Amino acid sequence: MSNPETERNDTARGGLPRINEPAPDFQALTTHGQRSLSDYRGKWLVLFSHPADFTPVCTTEFMAFAKAQDRFAALNTELLGLSIDSHYSHIAWVRNIKEHFGVEIGFPIIADLSMEVAKSYGMIQPGASDTSAVRATFIIDPDGVLRAMVYYPMSNGRSIDEFVRLVEALQTSDANKVATPENWKPGDKVIVPPPATDELAEKRFGEGYETVDWYFSTRDL
């Protein structure tokens, strides 16, 4: 039998959090002041880590997140960055990006020198580094539940468009009790959950969906 206390301790030591369970809580200093997970109640949150300030791949990602911030805001979604750098390093990096690239970073960045937040979210991957966070991204819903997590290696930047798409897909699934197919975008057909009994499967072809077989039906929203 699993032990909830042991599982919480494992997460605190650097284990992975779990999808559809409460996201690890945190209280941390950011470039916009103190932030905690509870500050984002009622909103979706994209929490993402990067290996280090003043590095080229991370700089491209942060600029891309900043340029997409209005798209996330339209989805009731906040952005929150993190790296194992100091508060003042973050401030200097944000100012450097604005000066040299003309992009203003409008979201807060957690200073996590203690690695407390990074370890609780499994951002530290010993195969990559013991002292830097990999490119991890977590989508947390308005109830504080972790809904998706994606890990990238240090050498390769993320696609920010994919995280916008994923938030849209999650919100669509929640609102309509449907699933979404590969590379779904707003306006595309959605997948109707398959029937759970043989009797319902028999009725599926007469329910008005676009049905290929009893387990595969789509519809417009």
C-alpha positions in Angstrom: 0.0 0.0 0.0 1.3 3.5 -0.9 2.2 5.9 1.9 1.1 9.5 1.1 3.7 10.9 3.4 6.5 8.9 1.8 5.3 10.0 -1.7 5.4 13.7 -0.6 8.9 13.3 0.8 10.0 11.6 -2.4 8.7 14.5 -4.4 10.5 17.0 -2.1 13.8 15.1 -2.8 13.4 15.4 -6.5 10.8 12.8 -7.6 8.3 13.6 -10.3 5.0 15.2 -9.5 1.9 13.4 -10.9 -0.6 14.4 -13.5 -4.1 15.0 -12.1 -2.9 15.4 -8.6 -2.3 18.6 -6.7 0.8 20.5 -7.9 3.6 20.9 -5.3 3.0 24.0 -3.3 5.7 26.7 -3.2 6.5 30.1 -1.8 9.3 31.9 -3.6 10.9 35.2 -4.3 10.5 36.3 -7.9 11.3 39.4 -10.0 7.8 40.6 -9.3 7.9 39.9 -5.5 6.9 36.9 -3.5 4.7 34.3 -5.3 3.0 31.2 -4.1 1.0 28.6 -5.9 -2.2 29.8 -4.1 -1.7 33.2 -5.8 -2.8 31.5 -9.1 -6.0 30.0 -7.8 -8.8 30.6 -10.4 -6.3 30.9 -13.2 -4.3 28.4 -15.3 -0.6 28.5 -14.8 2.3 27.6 -17.0 5.4 27.1 -14.8 8.6 26.5 -16.7 12.2 26.1 -15.8 15.4 27.0 -17.7 19.0 25.9 -17.1 20.6 29.3 -16.6 20.3 33.1 -17.1 22.4 34.7 -19.8 22.4 31.6 -22.0 21.4 31.7 -25.7 18.8 29.0 -25.9 17.1 30.2 -22.7 17.1 33.7 -24.0 15.2 32.7 -27.2 12.6 30.8 -25.1 12.0 33.6 -22.7 11.5 36.1 -25.6 9.1 33.6 -27.2 7.1 33.2 -23.9 7.1 37.0 -23.5 5.8 37.5 -27.1 3.0 35.0 -26.4 2.0 36.4 -23.0 -1.1 38.1 -24.4 -2.2 34.8 -26.0 -1.9 33.0 -22.7 -3.7 35.9 -20.9 -6.6 35.5 -23.3 -6.8 31.9 -22.0 -6.9 33.0 -18.4 -3.3 31.7 -18.1 -0.4 33.2 -16.2 3.3 32.5 -16.9 6.0 31.9 -14.2 9.6 31.1 -15.0 12.3 29.6 -12.8 16.0 28.8 -12.7 18.6 28.1 -10.1 20.0 31.6 -10.3 19.9 34.5 -7.9 17.2 37.2 -7.8 19.7 39.8 -9.0 20.9 37.7 -11.9 17.3 37.4 -13.1 16.8 41.2 -12.9 20.0 41.8 -14.8 19.1 39.2 -17.5 15.6 40.7 -17.9 17.1 44.2 -18.3 19.7 42.8 -20.8 17.1 41.2 -22.9 15.1 44.4 -23.1 18.3 46.4 -23.9 19.7 44.1 -26.6 16.7 42.4 -28.1 13.9 44.9 -27.5 11.7 42.4 -25.7 10.2 43.1 -22.3 9.8 40.1 -20.0 6.4 40.7 -18.4 6.1 37.6 -16.2 7.9 36.8 -12.9 10.9 34.6 -12.6 11.5 32.5 -9.5 15.0 32.7 -7.9 15.6 29.2 -6.7 19.2 29.0 -5.4 18.1 26.5 -2.7 16.7 24.3 -5.5 13.6 23.7 -3.3 11.0 24.4 -6.0 13.1 22.7 -8.7 13.4 19.5 -6.7 9.7 19.4 -5.7 8.8 19.6 -9.4 11.5 17.1 -10.5 13.3 19.8 -12.6 16.7 18.5 -11.5 17.7 15.5 -13.7 21.1 14.1 -12.6 21.7 12.7 -16.1 21.7 16.3 -17.3 23.0 18.3 -14.3 22.9 18.2 -10.5 23.0 22.0 -10.3 20.8 23.3 -13.1 17.2 22.7 -14.0 16.3 21.1 -17.3 13.7 22.6 -19.6 10.6 21.4 -17.7 7.1 22.8 -18.3 4.1 22.3 -16.1 0.5 23.3 -16.8 -1.6 23.7 -13.6 -5.3 24.3 -13.7 -7.3 26.8 -11.7 -7.8 24.3 -8.8 -4.1 23.8 -8.4 -4.1 20.4 -10.1 -1.2 19.5 -12.4 -2.6 18.7 -15.8 0.4 18.3 -18.0 4.2 18.2 -17.8 6.8 18.2 -20.6 10.6 17.8 -20.3 13.2 18.9 -22.8 17.0 18.5 -22.8 19.2 21.5 -22.1 20.4 21.6 -25.7 17.1 22.2 -27.4 14.5 24.9 -27.1 10.8 24.4 -26.6 8.0 25.3 -29.0 5.9 27.9 -27.1 3.1 27.6 -29.7 2.6 24.0 -28.5 2.0 25.1 -24.9 -0.6 27.6 -26.1 -2.2 24.8 -28.1 -2.1 22.4 -25.1 -3.8 24.9 -22.8 -6.5 25.4 -25.4 -7.0 21.7 -25.8 -7.2 21.1 -22.0 -9.7 23.8 -21.6 -11.8 22.5 -24.5 -11.7 19.0 -23.1 -12.8 20.2 -19.6 -15.6 22.4 -21.0 -17.0 19.8 -23.4 -16.1 16.4 -21.9 -14.3 15.4 -25.1 -10.8 14.5 -26.1 -8.7 16.1 -28.9 -6.8 14.4 -31.7 -3.2 14.8 -32.7 -2.3 18.5 -33.3 -5.8 19.6 -32.6 -6.5 23.3 -32.9 -9.6 25.4 -32.2 -12.2 24.8 -34.9 -11.1 21.2 -35.6 -13.3 18.3 -34.8 -13.1 16.7 -31.3 -13.2 13.1 -30.3 -16.2 11.7 -28.5 -15.4 9.4 -25.6 -16.0 5.8 -26.6 -19.1 4.0 -25.2 -18.4 2.1 -22.0 -20.7 -0.9 -22.5 -21.6 -3.3 -25.4 -25.2 -1.9 -25.4 -24.0 1.7 -25.8 -21.5 0.6 -28.5 -24.4 -0.9 -30.5 -26.1 2.4 -30.4 -23.1 4.5 -31.3 -23.8 4.5 -35.1 -27.2 6.1 -34.6 -26.1 8.9 -32.3 -25.3 11.5 -35.0 -21.5 11.5 -34.7 -19.0 11.0 -37.5 -18.3 7.4 -36.6 -15.6 5.2 -38.2 -16.2 2.4 -35.7 -17.8 2.1 -32.3 -14.7 3.3 -30.5 -13.8 6.2 -32.8 -16.3 9.0 -33.3 -15.7 12.8 -33.9 -17.9 15.8 -33.9 -17.8 19.6 -34.3 -18.1 21.8 -31.3 
